[in-house]
Amino acid sequence: MDAAFDPWSPAFVADPYPSYDALRAEGRALWFEPTRQWLIPRHADVSALLRDRRLGRTYLHRFSHEEFGRTAPPAAHEPFHTLNDNGLLDLEAPHHTRIRRLVSKAFTARTVLNLTPTVQRLAAALVDDFVKNGGGDLLAAVAEPLPVAVIAEMLGIPEGADRDLLRPWSADICGMYELNPSEETAARAVRASLEFSAYLRELIAARRKDPTGDLISALIAARYIDEADRLSEQEMISTCVLLLNAGHEATVNTTANGWWTLFRHPGQLARLRAEPRQLLSTAVEELMRYDTPLQLFERWVLEDIELDGVRIPRGSEVALLFGSANHDPAVFDAPATLDLTRTANPHVTFGAGIHYCLGAPLARIELAASFGELLHRAPELRLVSEPEWKPGFVIRGLEELRVEV
């Protein structure tokens, strides 16, 4: 493989899409030695492998570390892995099936739909304050607080200092999802895992004594098949942390990245401002496709597979390149063109298969609310300075987005 893929380069992080064009032209499965992964850049393959049961987010349901040819993580990282490995994202059947069904009993379509007025109220308040202040950092003032506040409301986390802890905890934990994380990153993730778990353990204990209408109370009450089959305390903790991490990281970065995209496409922005009600739904989908917030999704190969004549043996790891898949010309007409009216848009931003994002409907409600409020209340919103990108590539987002009303 050539040097097209360089996830630690600021230039690559700022604009990986030309490099993805080169990767797709080069092949369907490309070995990347620095992370010892097979890169999968094409949409058809990414979509198929997300659904292929010969791959998994974990291998520990079938093999030990030794049997799989891998080294167990350091003992010092155990708090992070206990938290991470008991969440839906890193489980496979039958454990994934059981926990997803239990969580789905609490996190129903009706629950999400009933949150719409709350999301609208929170978005309106944040944007109102933002407009009164004449603008500022859109990321810090609107993009970040909205999904965190929504998840906090769902979990029943009190307003004030407690909620201020959520975003730092999430950021530290999510640092472990980057490629080849450092020991410093791991230490921050372990500390955040311990602190967040301890906080949720106390909150769960309080809800057992005094149930309310929040999601934690619903998770405590959820049953799978019989009365004895409930979520364990660790499963509840891991579920709540996953809802925060997965439930806001993509929304935060889609909001900020999306506005940065719109500022660079003034014609499309003008059209959206002229027809917000007609275009908002397709615009949100297109912004998620055009500049994908989660660029890469890793999976383990549990049985030998073959892709375009390339054998990928058991024990390998594949890196499914969501950003590249969402710009594949074999699926998207003129993928490098931002088209807010695009209706044929099978992007993989929320994944596919059994790990399809449980919070996708809520993310869409939040994005429609924040974009809609800003379009309505700040119709002349404009960029103050060109933003810089955070160093992370897997969860890709801006440091800040300075704008004025």
C-alpha positions as CSV (number, residue, x, y, z in Angstrom):
1,M,0.0,0.0,0.0
2,D,1.2,3.5,-0.8
3,A,1.5,6.4,1.7
4,A,-2.1,7.6,1.1
5,F,-3.3,6.6,4.5
6,D,-1.6,8.6,7.3
7,P,-4.0,9.0,10.2
8,W,-1.4,10.8,12.4
9,S,-0.8,13.5,9.8
10,P,-2.7,16.8,10.5
11,A,-3.0,17.3,6.8
12,F,-4.6,13.9,6.3
13,V,-7.0,14.5,9.3
14,A,-8.0,17.8,7.9
15,D,-9.0,16.3,4.5
16,P,-8.7,12.5,4.2
17,Y,-11.1,12.2,1.2
18,P,-8.5,12.5,-1.7
19,S,-6.5,9.8,0.0
20,Y,-9.5,7.6,0.2
21,D,-10.0,7.9,-3.5
22,A,-6.5,6.5,-3.9
23,L,-7.1,3.7,-1.5
24,R,-10.3,2.6,-3.3
25,A,-8.5,2.6,-6.6
26,E,-5.7,0.5,-5.1
27,G,-7.8,-2.4,-3.9
28,R,-10.5,-3.8,-1.6
29,A,-8.3,-5.0,1.3
30,L,-5.0,-3.1,2.0
31,W,-2.5,-4.1,4.6
32,F,-1.4,-1.2,6.9
33,E,1.7,-2.1,8.9
34,P,1.7,0.7,11.5
35,T,-1.5,-0.6,13.1
36,R,-1.3,-4.1,11.6
37,Q,-4.8,-3.9,10.2
38,W,-6.5,-4.5,6.9
39,L,-8.0,-1.3,5.6
40,I,-11.4,-1.8,3.8
41,P,-12.2,1.4,1.8
42,R,-15.1,0.5,-0.5
43,H,-18.8,0.9,0.5
44,A,-20.0,-2.6,-0.7
45,D,-17.3,-4.3,1.4
46,V,-17.8,-2.1,4.5
47,S,-21.5,-2.7,4.4
48,A,-21.1,-6.5,3.9
49,L,-18.5,-7.0,6.6
50,L,-20.6,-5.0,9.1
51,R,-23.2,-7.8,8.7
52,D,-20.8,-10.7,8.4
53,R,-20.9,-13.0,11.4
54,R,-17.4,-14.3,10.6
55,L,-16.2,-11.0,12.1
56,G,-16.9,-9.6,15.6
57,R,-16.2,-6.6,17.8
58,T,-14.7,-9.1,20.2
59,Y,-13.3,-12.6,20.0
60,L,-13.5,-13.5,23.7
61,H,-16.9,-15.1,23.3
62,R,-15.1,-17.8,21.2
63,F,-11.4,-17.7,21.9
64,S,-9.0,-16.8,24.7
65,H,-6.3,-14.2,23.9
66,E,-3.8,-17.0,23.5
67,E,-6.0,-19.0,21.2
68,F,-6.6,-16.0,19.0
69,G,-2.9,-15.1,18.8
70,R,-3.3,-11.8,20.7
71,T,-1.8,-10.5,23.9
72,A,-4.1,-9.7,26.8
73,P,-4.3,-5.9,27.6
74,P,-2.1,-4.7,30.5
75,A,-3.6,-5.3,33.9
76,A,-3.5,-1.5,34.6
77,H,-6.0,-1.0,31.8
78,E,-8.6,-3.4,33.4
79,P,-11.1,-0.7,34.6
80,F,-11.4,0.6,31.0
81,H,-11.9,-2.9,29.5
82,T,-14.4,-3.9,32.2
83,L,-16.5,-0.9,31.4
84,N,-16.0,-1.1,27.6
85,D,-16.3,-4.9,27.2
86,N,-19.7,-5.1,28.9
87,G,-21.3,-2.5,26.6
88,L,-23.4,-3.3,23.5
89,L,-20.7,-2.0,21.1
90,D,-18.1,-4.6,22.1
91,L,-20.3,-7.7,22.6
92,E,-21.4,-10.4,20.3
93,A,-24.3,-12.9,20.4
94,P,-25.7,-14.3,22.6
95,H,-24.7,-11.6,25.2
96,H,-25.3,-8.8,22.7
97,T,-28.7,-10.2,21.8
98,R,-29.8,-10.4,25.4
99,I,-28.5,-6.9,26.4
100,R,-29.8,-5.2,23.3
101,R,-33.3,-6.6,23.8
102,L,-33.2,-5.5,27.5
103,V,-32.0,-2.0,26.6
104,S,-34.5,-1.8,23.8
105,K,-37.3,-2.4,26.3
106,A,-36.3,0.8,28.1
107,F,-35.0,2.8,25.1
108,T,-38.1,2.4,22.9
109,A,-39.2,4.3,19.8
110,R,-41.9,5.9,21.9
111,T,-39.3,7.0,24.5
112,V,-37.2,8.7,21.8
113,L,-40.2,10.3,20.2
114,N,-41.4,11.6,23.5
115,L,-38.0,13.3,24.0
116,T,-38.6,15.5,20.9
117,P,-40.1,18.4,22.9
118,T,-37.3,18.2,25.4
119,V,-34.7,18.3,22.7
120,Q,-36.4,21.3,21.0
121,R,-36.6,23.1,24.3
122,L,-32.9,22.5,25.1
123,A,-31.8,23.5,21.6
124,A,-33.9,26.7,21.6
125,A,-32.5,27.8,25.0
126,L,-28.9,27.1,23.9
127,V,-29.3,28.9,20.6
128,D,-31.1,31.8,22.2
129,D,-28.2,32.4,24.6
130,F,-25.8,32.0,21.7
131,V,-27.5,34.6,19.7
132,K,-27.8,37.0,22.6
133,N,-24.0,36.7,23.1
134,G,-23.5,37.6,19.4
135,G,-22.0,34.2,18.6
136,G,-18.8,32.6,19.9
137,D,-17.5,29.0,19.7
138,L,-20.4,27.1,18.2
139,L,-18.9,23.8,19.2
140,A,-18.6,24.7,22.9
141,A,-21.9,26.7,23.2
142,V,-24.3,24.6,21.2
143,A,-22.9,21.4,19.6
144,E,-21.5,19.9,22.8
145,P,-24.1,20.9,25.4
146,L,-27.2,19.8,23.6
147,P,-26.6,16.0,23.2
148,V,-24.9,15.9,26.7
149,A,-27.9,17.6,28.2
150,V,-30.3,15.2,26.4
151,I,-28.5,12.1,27.6
152,A,-28.3,13.6,31.1
153,E,-32.0,14.2,31.1
154,M,-32.7,10.7,30.0
155,L,-30.4,9.2,32.7
156,G,-31.8,11.5,35.4
157,I,-28.4,13.1,36.1
158,P,-29.1,16.4,38.0
159,E,-28.3,19.7,36.5
160,G,-25.2,21.5,37.6
161,A,-21.8,20.3,38.5
162,D,-22.6,16.6,37.9
163,R,-23.4,17.2,34.2
164,D,-20.2,19.2,33.7
165,L,-18.3,16.0,34.4
166,L,-19.9,14.0,31.6
167,R,-18.1,15.5,28.6
168,P,-14.6,15.2,30.1
169,W,-15.2,11.6,31.1
170,S,-16.5,10.8,27.7
171,A,-13.6,12.5,25.9
172,D,-11.0,10.6,28.0
173,I,-12.7,7.2,27.5
174,C,-13.1,7.7,23.8
175,G,-9.4,8.5,23.5
176,M,-8.9,4.7,23.7
177,Y,-10.7,4.3,20.4
178,E,-8.0,6.1,18.4
179,L,-5.3,4.1,16.6
180,N,-2.4,3.0,18.8
181,P,-3.3,5.1,21.9
182,S,-0.5,6.1,24.2
183,E,0.0,5.1,27.8
184,E,-1.0,8.6,28.8
185,T,-4.2,8.3,26.9
186,A,-4.8,4.9,28.6
187,A,-4.2,6.3,32.0
188,R,-6.8,9.1,31.4
189,A,-9.3,6.5,30.1
190,V,-8.8,4.3,33.2
191,R,-9.3,7.2,35.6
192,A,-12.4,8.4,33.8
193,S,-13.7,4.8,33.7
194,L,-13.3,4.4,37.5
195,E,-14.9,7.8,38.2
196,F,-17.8,7.5,35.9
197,S,-18.5,4.0,37.0
198,A,-18.5,5.0,40.7
199,Y,-20.8,7.9,39.9
200,L,-23.3,5.7,38.1
201,R,-23.1,3.0,40.7
202,E,-24.4,5.5,43.3
203,L,-27.1,6.8,40.9
204,I,-28.3,3.2,40.2
205,A,-28.4,2.4,43.9
206,A,-30.5,5.6,44.5
207,R,-32.9,4.6,41.6
208,R,-33.4,1.1,43.1
209,K,-34.6,2.7,46.3
210,D,-36.6,5.4,44.6
211,P,-37.5,4.7,40.9
212,T,-38.3,7.7,38.7
213,G,-39.3,8.1,35.1
214,D,-35.7,8.1,33.9
215,L,-33.9,5.6,31.7
216,I,-31.9,4.2,34.6
217,S,-35.1,3.3,36.4
218,A,-36.4,1.7,33.2
219,L,-33.2,-0.3,32.8
220,I,-33.5,-1.6,36.4
221,A,-37.1,-2.7,35.6
222,A,-36.4,-4.3,32.3
223,R,-36.8,-8.1,32.0
224,Y,-35.6,-10.4,29.2
225,I,-37.4,-13.7,29.4
226,D,-38.1,-14.2,33.0
227,E,-38.1,-12.3,36.3
228,A,-34.5,-13.3,37.1
229,D,-33.1,-12.2,33.7
230,R,-32.2,-8.6,34.2
231,L,-29.3,-6.3,33.4
232,S,-26.4,-6.7,36.0
233,E,-25.1,-3.6,37.6
234,Q,-22.0,-3.6,35.4
235,E,-24.1,-4.1,32.3
236,M,-26.2,-1.0,33.3
237,I,-23.1,1.0,34.0
238,S,-21.6,0.1,30.7
239,T,-24.9,0.8,28.8
240,C,-25.2,4.2,30.4
241,V,-21.6,5.1,29.5
242,L,-22.1,3.9,25.9
243,L,-25.3,5.9,25.6
244,L,-23.3,9.0,26.5
245,N,-20.2,8.3,24.4
246,A,-21.9,7.0,21.3
247,G,-25.0,9.2,21.9
248,H,-23.2,12.5,21.7
249,E,-19.8,12.2,20.0
250,A,-21.2,11.7,16.6
251,T,-23.8,14.5,17.1
252,V,-21.3,17.0,18.4
253,N,-19.0,16.4,15.5
254,T,-21.7,16.3,12.9
255,T,-23.0,19.7,14.1
256,A,-19.6,21.5,14.1
257,N,-18.2,19.7,11.0
258,G,-21.5,20.2,9.3
259,W,-21.5,24.0,9.8
260,W,-17.9,24.2,8.7
261,T,-19.0,22.3,5.6
262,L,-21.9,24.7,5.0
263,F,-19.7,27.8,5.3
264,R,-17.4,26.3,2.6
265,H,-20.4,25.8,0.3
266,P,-22.3,29.1,0.4
267,G,-24.6,28.2,-2.4
268,Q,-25.9,25.1,-0.5
269,L,-26.1,27.1,2.7
270,A,-28.1,29.8,1.0
271,R,-30.5,27.2,-0.4
272,L,-30.9,25.6,3.1
273,R,-31.7,29.0,4.6
274,A,-34.3,29.7,1.9
275,E,-36.0,26.3,2.3
276,P,-35.2,24.9,5.8
277,R,-38.3,22.9,6.3
278,Q,-38.1,21.2,2.9
279,L,-34.4,20.5,3.0
280,L,-33.5,19.9,6.7
281,S,-34.0,16.2,6.7
282,T,-32.0,15.4,3.6
283,A,-29.4,18.1,4.6
284,V,-28.7,16.3,7.9
285,E,-28.2,13.0,6.2
286,E,-26.0,14.6,3.6
287,L,-23.8,16.4,6.2
288,M,-23.3,13.1,8.0
289,R,-22.3,11.4,4.7
290,Y,-20.1,14.3,3.4
291,D,-17.9,14.6,6.5
292,T,-18.4,11.5,8.5
293,P,-17.9,11.9,12.3
294,L,-16.7,8.3,12.9
295,Q,-14.1,7.6,10.2
296,L,-13.1,4.0,11.1
297,F,-14.7,1.0,12.8
298,E,-12.6,-2.0,13.8
299,R,-13.6,-5.6,13.8
300,W,-11.9,-8.9,14.5
301,V,-11.7,-11.7,11.9
302,L,-13.1,-14.9,13.7
303,E,-12.8,-17.1,10.6
304,D,-10.7,-16.8,7.5
305,I,-12.3,-14.6,4.9
306,E,-11.3,-13.7,1.3
307,L,-11.7,-10.4,-0.3
308,D,-10.9,-9.9,-4.0
309,G,-8.5,-12.8,-3.9
310,V,-6.8,-11.5,-0.7
311,R,-7.0,-14.0,2.2
312,I,-7.5,-12.4,5.6
313,P,-6.8,-15.0,8.2
314,R,-8.4,-15.6,11.6
315,G,-6.9,-13.4,14.2
316,S,-6.6,-10.4,11.9
317,E,-8.2,-7.0,12.5
318,V,-10.0,-5.1,9.8
319,A,-10.5,-1.3,9.8
320,L,-13.7,-0.4,8.0
321,L,-13.2,3.1,6.6
322,F,-16.7,4.7,7.0
323,G,-15.5,8.0,5.6
324,S,-14.2,6.3,2.4
325,A,-17.3,4.2,2.0
326,N,-19.4,7.3,2.2
327,H,-17.5,8.8,-0.7
328,D,-17.5,5.7,-2.9
329,P,-18.6,6.7,-6.5
330,A,-19.8,3.2,-7.1
331,V,-22.7,4.1,-4.7
332,F,-23.0,7.9,-4.6
333,D,-23.4,10.1,-7.6
334,A,-20.7,12.8,-7.5
335,P,-19.7,11.9,-3.9
336,A,-17.3,14.9,-3.6
337,T,-20.2,17.3,-4.2
338,L,-22.3,18.5,-1.3
339,D,-25.9,18.0,-2.3
340,L,-28.4,18.8,0.4
341,T,-31.2,17.5,-1.7
342,R,-29.6,14.1,-2.1
343,T,-32.3,11.4,-1.4
344,A,-30.4,8.3,-2.5
345,N,-28.1,8.3,0.5
346,P,-27.2,4.9,1.9
347,H,-24.4,6.2,4.1
348,V,-22.9,3.9,6.7
349,T,-22.4,6.6,9.4
350,F,-24.5,4.7,11.9
351,G,-23.1,1.3,11.0
352,A,-25.1,-1.7,10.0
353,G,-26.0,-5.2,11.2
354,I,-26.4,-6.0,14.9
355,H,-24.3,-3.1,15.9
356,Y,-26.3,-0.5,14.0
357,C,-26.5,2.6,16.3
358,L,-29.3,2.2,18.8
359,G,-29.4,6.0,19.2
360,A,-29.6,6.9,15.5
361,P,-33.2,8.2,15.7
362,L,-32.3,10.4,18.7
363,A,-29.2,11.7,17.0
364,R,-31.4,12.7,14.0
365,I,-33.8,14.6,16.3
366,E,-31.0,16.4,18.0
367,L,-29.3,17.4,14.7
368,A,-32.6,18.6,13.2
369,A,-33.3,20.6,16.3
370,S,-29.9,22.4,16.5
371,F,-29.6,23.1,12.8
372,G,-33.2,24.2,12.6
373,E,-32.9,26.6,15.6
374,L,-29.7,28.1,14.2
375,L,-31.1,28.5,10.8
376,H,-34.2,30.2,12.2
377,R,-32.6,32.4,15.0
378,A,-29.3,33.2,13.3
379,P,-30.0,33.5,9.6
380,E,-26.9,35.6,9.1
381,L,-24.5,33.3,11.0
382,R,-21.0,33.6,9.6
383,L,-17.5,32.2,10.2
384,V,-15.0,34.3,12.1
385,S,-11.9,32.2,11.6
386,E,-10.9,29.0,9.9
387,P,-11.0,26.2,12.5
388,E,-8.3,23.6,13.3
389,W,-8.9,19.9,13.6
390,K,-8.3,17.9,16.8
391,P,-5.5,15.4,16.4
392,G,-7.7,12.3,16.6
393,F,-8.7,10.6,13.4
394,V,-11.2,7.8,14.3
395,I,-13.6,10.2,16.1
396,R,-12.8,13.2,13.9
397,G,-13.8,16.7,14.9
398,L,-12.9,20.4,15.2
399,E,-11.1,22.1,18.1
400,E,-13.6,24.9,18.0
401,L,-15.8,26.8,15.5
402,R,-15.8,30.6,16.0
403,V,-18.8,32.3,14.4
404,E,-20.7,35.5,14.8
405,V,-24.3,36.4,14.5
